[in-house]
């Protein structure tokens, strides 16, 4: 059987309540498309019935698969899904669907061409934010300013949870990922820059979810530490191409 055109990877940690509705929406989206799609739900370290919910849905729905990973970490879950996927394009998708799933088409040909990595942006011209508290928006801007200054100049929204990779880029980049937590986005984009991959920002509509697991102060400090780790890895040549 030929590989699917699109793989959708959904990392899921303690998502028992939100995941079933998300999978219904993803299934509806997939069934309306002319291209072939696989959906991989990667649950890791949950303390609720997230994996059971994913497996029950996958057992009843062709093209869906539930993967269990013992260790926690969003980066670890996305890495597992990206390397297990078979699609020509591999799209990571937050389990809360803060971006409507239909906007996935904006990351794929024919809407988007000549890219290796396409990242959803809440800041690019044409993007829209809904219901986001003032302090969360400006807190995010401060974080991005730090990321641009120290690691990724020119990219205005590295932390949005919706990104698409060509298969070749996904296989290469995620094999070299070392960070397993929230900052994995920064590292994978940094590696992509170092290896000359074409990165495009895609403006999206984004809806704030008050159940977000991100802790602004704690996770910002961890992100700062991780950016310094990325810079150190770069100095040591860890991200360079071999051969």
MOQUIQUI-V951927 format. One record per helix or strand of 3 or more residues. SS is the DSSP state (@ for helix, = for strand). FROM is the first residue (numbers start at 0). TO is the last residue. If there is no record, write none. Layout:
<<SS,FROM,TO> <SS,FROM,TO>>
This chain:
<<=,5,11> <@,15,30> <=,36,43> <@,49,59> <=,63,68> <@,73,83> <=,88,91> <@,100,106> <=,116,120> <=,127,129> <@,133,149> <=,162,165> <@,166,174> <@,183,193> <=,198,202> <=,204,206> <@,215,234>>
